[in-house]
Amino acid sequence: MTSNTAILIENLNFEYENSTPILEHVNLRVEKGQSGCIVGPNGGGKTTLLKLLLGLLTPTSGTIRIFGVSPVEARSKIGYMPQYHQLDAAFPVTVFEVALMGRMHRKMWGRYSRQDREIAMDALHEVGVDALAERSFSALSGGQRQRVLIARALACQPELLLLDEPTANIDPGAEEQFYGTLDILRKRMMVLTVSHDLGFVDREEDLVICVNRQVSLHSARTFDADAANEIYHHDVNLIAHDHSCFCNCGHQHCEVKK
Protein backbone atom coordinates (compact mmCIF):
# COMPACT_ATOMS: atom_id res chain seq x y z
CA MET A 1 0.00 0.00 0.00
CA THR A 2 1.50 3.32 -1.08
CA SER A 3 1.15 6.63 0.77
CA ASN A 4 -1.18 7.83 -2.00
CA THR A 5 -3.65 4.94 -1.58
CA ALA A 6 -6.89 5.75 0.23
CA ILE A 7 -8.74 2.42 -0.05
CA LEU A 8 -7.08 -0.94 -0.49
CA ILE A 9 -9.05 -4.21 -0.52
CA GLU A 10 -7.17 -7.46 -1.08
CA ASN A 11 -8.57 -10.95 -1.64
CA LEU A 12 -11.78 -10.14 0.24
CA ASN A 13 -14.62 -12.60 0.68
CA PHE A 14 -17.73 -12.08 2.76
CA GLU A 15 -20.72 -14.20 3.67
CA TYR A 16 -23.21 -14.07 6.49
CA GLU A 17 -23.27 -17.10 8.76
CA ASN A 18 -24.79 -20.14 7.02
CA SER A 19 -25.53 -18.17 3.84
CA THR A 20 -24.29 -18.07 0.27
CA PRO A 21 -21.32 -15.78 -0.46
CA ILE A 22 -22.22 -12.10 -0.83
CA LEU A 23 -18.83 -10.86 -2.08
CA GLU A 24 -16.10 -13.03 -3.60
CA HIS A 25 -12.47 -12.44 -4.55
CA VAL A 26 -12.68 -8.65 -4.23
CA ASN A 27 -9.58 -6.58 -4.98
CA LEU A 28 -9.87 -2.81 -5.15
CA ARG A 29 -7.52 0.16 -4.98
CA VAL A 30 -8.70 3.78 -4.88
CA GLU A 31 -6.13 6.55 -4.75
CA LYS A 32 -6.41 9.69 -2.63
CA GLY A 33 -8.36 12.43 -4.38
CA GLN A 34 -10.41 10.07 -6.55
CA SER A 35 -14.20 10.04 -6.39
CA GLY A 36 -16.63 7.57 -7.83
CA CYS A 37 -19.92 5.73 -7.86
CA ILE A 38 -20.56 2.20 -6.57
CA VAL A 39 -23.20 0.66 -8.83
CA GLY A 40 -24.82 -2.69 -9.33
CA PRO A 41 -28.15 -4.53 -9.18
CA ASN A 42 -30.18 -4.86 -6.01
CA GLY A 43 -28.80 -7.74 -3.97
CA GLY A 44 -25.44 -7.54 -5.70
CA GLY A 45 -23.50 -6.62 -2.54
CA LYS A 46 -23.27 -2.81 -2.68
CA THR A 47 -24.61 -2.25 0.81
CA THR A 48 -22.42 -5.03 2.18
CA LEU A 49 -19.34 -3.43 0.60
CA LEU A 50 -20.34 -0.08 2.13
CA LYS A 51 -20.69 -1.64 5.59
CA LEU A 52 -17.30 -3.29 5.21
CA LEU A 53 -15.74 0.08 4.34
CA LEU A 54 -17.36 1.58 7.44
CA GLY A 55 -16.13 -1.24 9.65
CA LEU A 56 -19.68 -2.32 10.50
CA LEU A 57 -18.95 -5.77 9.08
CA THR A 58 -15.76 -7.84 9.16
CA PRO A 59 -14.55 -9.75 6.08
CA THR A 60 -14.83 -13.52 6.15
CA SER A 61 -11.35 -13.45 4.67
CA GLY A 62 -9.04 -10.88 3.13
CA THR A 63 -8.18 -7.36 4.24
CA ILE A 64 -9.40 -3.76 3.99
CA ARG A 65 -7.30 -0.70 4.68
CA ILE A 66 -8.61 2.88 4.69
CA PHE A 67 -5.82 5.49 4.71
CA GLY A 68 -3.45 2.74 5.81
CA VAL A 69 -5.44 1.49 8.82
CA SER A 70 -8.48 -0.68 9.48
CA PRO A 71 -11.94 0.77 8.74
CA VAL A 72 -12.68 1.00 12.48
CA GLU A 73 -9.48 2.99 13.08
CA ALA A 74 -10.28 5.23 10.10
CA ARG A 75 -13.81 6.16 11.16
CA SER A 76 -12.85 9.67 12.26
CA LYS A 77 -11.83 10.35 8.65
CA ILE A 78 -15.04 8.97 7.11
CA GLY A 79 -18.34 10.83 6.74
CA TYR A 80 -21.41 8.69 6.11
CA MET A 81 -24.87 9.60 4.85
CA PRO A 82 -27.40 6.77 5.10
CA GLN A 83 -30.64 6.60 3.15
CA TYR A 84 -32.89 8.99 5.05
CA HIS A 85 -35.84 6.58 5.01
CA GLN A 86 -33.79 4.33 7.30
CA LEU A 87 -34.10 6.97 10.02
CA ASP A 88 -37.09 7.76 12.22
CA ALA A 89 -38.17 11.05 10.68
CA ALA A 90 -40.59 11.63 13.55
CA PHE A 91 -37.80 11.72 16.15
CA PRO A 92 -38.09 15.13 17.89
CA VAL A 93 -34.84 16.75 16.82
CA THR A 94 -33.98 20.00 15.03
CA VAL A 95 -31.98 20.39 11.84
CA PHE A 96 -29.08 21.87 13.81
CA GLU A 97 -29.12 18.98 16.28
CA VAL A 98 -28.93 16.48 13.44
CA ALA A 99 -25.89 18.27 11.99
CA LEU A 100 -24.30 18.44 15.43
CA MET A 101 -24.46 14.64 15.67
CA GLY A 102 -21.55 14.62 13.24
CA ARG A 103 -19.38 15.99 16.07
CA MET A 104 -20.27 13.28 18.62
CA HIS A 105 -16.94 11.49 18.29
CA ARG A 106 -15.11 14.73 19.17
CA LYS A 107 -17.17 15.72 22.22
CA MET A 108 -15.12 16.46 25.32
CA TRP A 109 -16.48 15.71 28.80
CA GLY A 110 -19.84 14.83 27.28
CA ARG A 111 -20.45 18.33 25.92
CA TYR A 112 -20.28 19.97 22.52
CA SER A 113 -17.82 22.85 22.34
CA ARG A 114 -18.37 26.22 20.73
CA GLN A 115 -16.15 25.03 17.88
CA ASP A 116 -18.34 21.95 17.42
CA ARG A 117 -21.41 24.17 17.08
CA GLU A 118 -19.67 26.49 14.63
CA ILE A 119 -18.54 23.57 12.48
CA ALA A 120 -22.06 22.09 12.45
CA MET A 121 -23.55 25.42 11.39
CA ASP A 122 -20.87 25.86 8.71
CA ALA A 123 -21.78 22.41 7.35
CA LEU A 124 -25.46 23.40 7.15
CA HIS A 125 -24.46 26.59 5.36
CA GLU A 126 -22.31 24.69 2.87
CA VAL A 127 -25.28 22.60 1.72
CA GLY A 128 -27.66 25.55 1.77
CA VAL A 129 -29.95 24.70 4.69
CA ASP A 130 -28.57 26.88 7.50
CA ALA A 131 -31.78 28.96 7.43
CA LEU A 132 -33.63 25.81 8.53
CA ALA A 133 -31.41 25.18 11.55
CA GLU A 134 -34.19 25.56 14.15
CA ARG A 135 -36.83 23.65 12.20
CA SER A 136 -37.86 20.12 13.05
CA PHE A 137 -36.12 17.51 10.91
CA SER A 138 -39.46 15.72 10.49
CA ALA A 139 -41.00 18.83 8.88
CA LEU A 140 -38.54 18.89 5.96
CA SER A 141 -39.00 17.67 2.42
CA GLY A 142 -37.05 14.67 1.17
CA GLY A 143 -34.49 16.81 -0.61
CA GLN A 144 -33.98 19.00 2.45
CA ARG A 145 -33.48 15.97 4.68
CA GLN A 146 -30.84 14.64 2.30
CA ARG A 147 -28.94 17.92 2.59
CA VAL A 148 -29.14 17.91 6.37
CA LEU A 149 -27.76 14.37 6.47
CA ILE A 150 -24.91 15.43 4.19
CA ALA A 151 -24.24 18.31 6.61
CA ARG A 152 -24.09 15.82 9.49
CA ALA A 153 -21.52 13.80 7.55
CA LEU A 154 -19.52 16.95 6.71
CA ALA A 155 -19.50 18.07 10.34
CA CYS A 156 -17.03 15.32 11.18
CA GLN A 157 -14.64 16.99 8.69
CA PRO A 158 -14.02 13.80 6.70
CA GLU A 159 -11.43 12.96 4.10
CA LEU A 160 -13.77 10.37 2.60
CA LEU A 161 -17.53 10.86 2.21
CA LEU A 162 -19.76 7.79 1.68
CA LEU A 163 -23.32 8.38 0.44
CA ASP A 164 -25.85 5.53 0.32
CA GLU A 165 -28.52 5.88 -2.41
CA PRO A 166 -28.43 9.68 -2.03
CA THR A 167 -31.15 10.44 -4.60
CA ALA A 168 -33.62 7.76 -3.47
CA ASN A 169 -37.12 9.08 -2.78
CA ILE A 170 -36.44 12.71 -3.62
CA ASP A 171 -38.15 14.70 -6.36
CA PRO A 172 -36.40 15.62 -9.65
CA GLY A 173 -35.82 19.23 -8.64
CA ALA A 174 -34.09 18.21 -5.43
CA GLU A 175 -32.07 15.65 -7.36
CA GLU A 176 -30.71 18.32 -9.69
CA GLN A 177 -29.67 20.44 -6.71
CA PHE A 178 -28.02 17.42 -5.16
CA TYR A 179 -25.80 16.90 -8.23
CA GLY A 180 -24.62 20.46 -7.84
CA THR A 181 -23.77 19.86 -4.20
CA LEU A 182 -21.68 16.84 -5.20
CA ASP A 183 -19.78 18.89 -7.76
CA ILE A 184 -18.68 21.25 -5.00
CA LEU A 185 -17.81 18.57 -2.45
CA ARG A 186 -15.65 16.56 -4.87
CA LYS A 187 -13.35 19.53 -5.23
CA ARG A 188 -12.11 19.16 -1.65
CA MET A 189 -12.68 15.55 -0.57
CA MET A 190 -13.12 12.01 -1.84
CA VAL A 191 -16.78 11.11 -2.43
CA LEU A 192 -18.12 7.61 -3.05
CA THR A 193 -21.82 7.28 -3.81
CA VAL A 194 -23.78 4.04 -3.78
CA SER A 195 -26.61 3.48 -6.26
CA HIS A 196 -28.45 0.64 -7.98
CA ASP A 197 -29.22 3.07 -10.83
CA LEU A 198 -26.67 3.52 -13.59
CA GLY A 199 -28.26 6.90 -14.20
CA PHE A 200 -26.26 8.14 -11.24
CA VAL A 201 -22.94 7.58 -13.02
CA ASP A 202 -21.51 11.05 -13.53
CA ARG A 203 -18.83 11.92 -16.05
CA GLU A 204 -17.35 14.36 -13.53
CA GLU A 205 -16.34 11.41 -11.37
CA ASP A 206 -13.15 9.40 -11.74
CA LEU A 207 -14.31 5.84 -11.14
CA VAL A 208 -17.24 3.45 -11.49
CA ILE A 209 -17.01 0.58 -9.00
CA CYS A 210 -19.27 -2.20 -10.26
CA VAL A 211 -20.54 -4.69 -7.68
CA ASN A 212 -22.40 -7.90 -8.44
CA ARG A 213 -20.89 -10.43 -6.01
CA GLN A 214 -17.54 -9.62 -7.57
CA VAL A 215 -16.11 -6.13 -8.08
CA SER A 216 -14.71 -4.51 -11.21
CA LEU A 217 -13.29 -1.02 -11.61
CA HIS A 218 -13.85 1.29 -14.59
CA SER A 219 -13.01 4.83 -15.58
CA ALA A 220 -16.19 6.93 -15.45
CA ARG A 221 -15.27 8.69 -18.68
CA THR A 222 -15.07 5.44 -20.64
CA PHE A 223 -17.82 3.48 -18.88
CA ASP A 224 -20.17 2.23 -21.60
CA ALA A 225 -23.10 -0.09 -22.32
CA ASP A 226 -20.81 -3.12 -22.70
CA ALA A 227 -19.52 -2.64 -19.16
CA ALA A 228 -23.08 -2.10 -17.92
CA ASN A 229 -24.26 -5.32 -19.57
CA GLU A 230 -21.64 -7.29 -17.66
CA ILE A 231 -23.07 -6.00 -14.36
CA TYR A 232 -26.78 -6.31 -15.01
CA HIS A 233 -26.66 -9.33 -17.32
CA HIS A 234 -29.06 -7.80 -19.84
CA ASP A 235 -28.83 -5.16 -22.54
CA VAL A 236 -28.91 -1.54 -21.43
CA ASN A 237 -28.40 1.73 -23.25
CA LEU A 238 -26.64 4.63 -21.58
CA ILE A 239 -28.30 7.85 -22.69
CA ALA A 240 -26.37 11.00 -21.88
CA HIS A 241 -28.37 14.10 -21.09
CA ASP A 242 -27.72 17.53 -19.63
CA HIS A 243 -28.89 18.75 -16.28
CA SER A 244 -28.59 22.12 -14.61
CA CYS A 245 -27.60 22.21 -10.97
CA PHE A 246 -28.02 24.96 -8.43
CA CYS A 247 -24.47 26.20 -9.02
CA ASN A 248 -25.14 26.40 -12.81
CA CYS A 249 -22.02 24.41 -13.65
CA GLY A 250 -23.83 22.18 -16.16
CA HIS A 251 -22.58 18.71 -17.06
CA GLN A 252 -23.87 15.33 -18.17
CA HIS A 253 -25.01 12.19 -16.45
CA CYS A 254 -26.57 9.01 -17.78
CA GLU A 255 -29.77 7.11 -17.46
CA VAL A 256 -30.53 3.50 -18.24
CA LYS A 257 -32.96 2.39 -20.92
CA LYS A 258 -33.72 -1.33 -20.86
N, C-alpha and C positions, 0 to 999 in steps of 0.2 A: 504494500500500500504506500503510495507516494504522498508527499505533503500536500499535493494539489487535489487529492481524492476526497470527496465528501461522503459518498456512499459506496461501500464495497461489500458485495454478497458473493460468497464462494461455496459452491457445491451444496446449496441449501435444499432440504426437503422438509415438508411439513405435512402432518396429518393429525387430525383429532383422534383421541383414543378410540380404538376399535372402529375406525372409519376408513374409507378409501383415501388415497393421497390427494391433498388439495394442491400442493405445489411440489414439483419434481425437478431436480437437477438445475436449480436456478443459479445463474452467475450474472452479476450485474455490477457495472462500475459507472458512477456518475461523478464528474469532476466539479470542483467548486465553481460557482458562478453559472452553472447550467440549470435551466429550468425545463420542465416537460410535463407531459400528460400521461397518466397511467390508464390505459384503455383495455377493454375486453368485454366479453359477454357476461351477463349475469351468471353467477355461480362459477366463474372462471378462476377466482382466487384473488381478485383485486383488493377486497376488504381485508383478507387474510394477510396479504403482502403489506398493506398499510399498518395493520396491527403489529406485524413483526418489526417494521421500521420504528414504531413507537415504543417497542419493548413491552407491549401488552401480551404478546405471545412469544414463546421460545421455540426456535427451530427444532424439529425432530433430529436433524443432523445438519452439519454445515455451520457457517459463521456469517454474522453481519457486523459491520463496523460503520459507525456514523462519526465522521470527523476523527477517525482513529480510535474510537472507544466503542463500548457496547451501546446499544440503543438506550438502555436504562441510564447509563452514565451521561449520555448526550442529551437527555430530555430538556435541560435548561437552554439548549440551543435550538430546540424544535418548537415551532408554533403549530397548533392543530385546530382546524375547524371541522367539527363533525357536521353531518346533515342535521339541519335544525329540527326536523320532525322527529329526531331521536330524543329531543329534550322536552321537558314538561313546560310548554309555553305558558301555562297558567300559574307557574310558580311566582309568588309575589316578589319580584325583584325589578329594579330600575335598569335602564340601559347602561348608566354609569356603573352600577354594581356588577353587571355582567362583564363589562370591559375590565373592571378592577380585578376580577377573578384571574386574569392573566398574570397578575403579580403575586399570586398566593405563594409560589415557591420562594419568593424573595422577602416575604414578611419577616420582620424582626420582632421578637417578643410578642407574637400574636397580633400585631397591629400593622396596618398599612401606614407607610410614611407619607410625608408631603410629596416626596419625589414619586412614589408609587402612584399617587392620585394625579399628579401632573402628567406622567407617562400614559396613564389610562385615558385621560382627556385628550392628549395629543393623538392617541391612536384613533379615538372616535372622530377627531377632526380630520385625520388623514383619509378616512373613508367616507367623510361627508355626513356624519350623523351626530355631531357634537351638539347641535341644537335640540336633539331629542334626549339628552342625557338624563333628564329627570322623569321622562315618561316610562310607563310600565312596559317591560319587554313584551308582555302578552298582547299589548295594544297595537303592536307594529304589524306592518304588512310583511309578506314573505321576503321581499327584496331587502327591506330595512333590517329584518332579523339577520339575514345573511351578512350584511355589512357590520352589524354589531358583533357577530361571532368572529368575523375577520379581525375586528378591533381587539377583541379579547386575545386572539392569537398573537397579534402584533404587540400587545402590551408586554409580553414576555421578552420582547426584543430578540427575536429568533434570527438565526442564520439560515434556517431551513423552514419553509412554511408548507404544511401538508393540508390540502383541502379535499374533503370527501364529498363527491357529487355536489359541487357548489352551486349549480344552476337548477337542481331538482326542485320542483314545486314553486318556482317563481315565474312571474309573468314575463312576456318578451321584453317589455320596456326595462324591467329591472335587470334582465339578463344582459342587455346591451350595456347598461351602466356597469355591470359587474366586469365585463370584458375590459372596460376602460380602467377599472381599478387594478386588474391584473397587470395591465401594461405598465402602470406606475410602479407596482410592487416589484416586478421582475428586474427593474433597473437597479435595485439595491439589495436584493436577497434572492436566494434560490427558492423557486416555487414549484411544487409538484401537485398537480390536480388529479383526482381520481374520477373517472366517468365510464359508464357503460356505453355512452353515445359517442361515436366517432365524429359527430358534429362539433364536439368540443376541441378537437385537434386544431391548434392555432399555429399558423405559419410564423408567428413571432417567437414561438418557443424553439428550443434547441432539439428536444428529444421526444419521441413517442415510445413509451414502454408498454409493450403489448403482453397481456397476461391471459393465458387460457391453459391453466395447469403448469405450463412451462412459460418462460419469459424470453422475449426477443426485444432487441433494441434497434430503433430506427431513427434516422434524422427526420425531424419534422418537415423540413423543406423538400424532402424527396419521398415522403410517405405517400403511397399511392394505393389504387384499388387492389393491385395484386397482393400487397402486404396486408390489406384489410381482409381480403378473402381468406388468407391463411389463418387469421384470428377467428373469424366468424363462421368459417366453413360453408359459406354460400356467397353468391355474387353480390357485390355492392358497388355503387358508383359514388365517388366523392365529388360533390358539386360545390365548387368554390363560389362564395358570394360575399359582397361587401356588407359591413355593418358600421354604424357610426356610434361611437361611445361618448360618454359624457365629457371626455377631454378632447374630443374631435380629432383624434389622431388618425382614425380610419385605417383599417387593414382587413384582411380576409380570414374567414374560417370556413370550415367545411361541414356539410351535412351528408347524411347517408340516405341514399335511395335504393331500396331493395327491389 
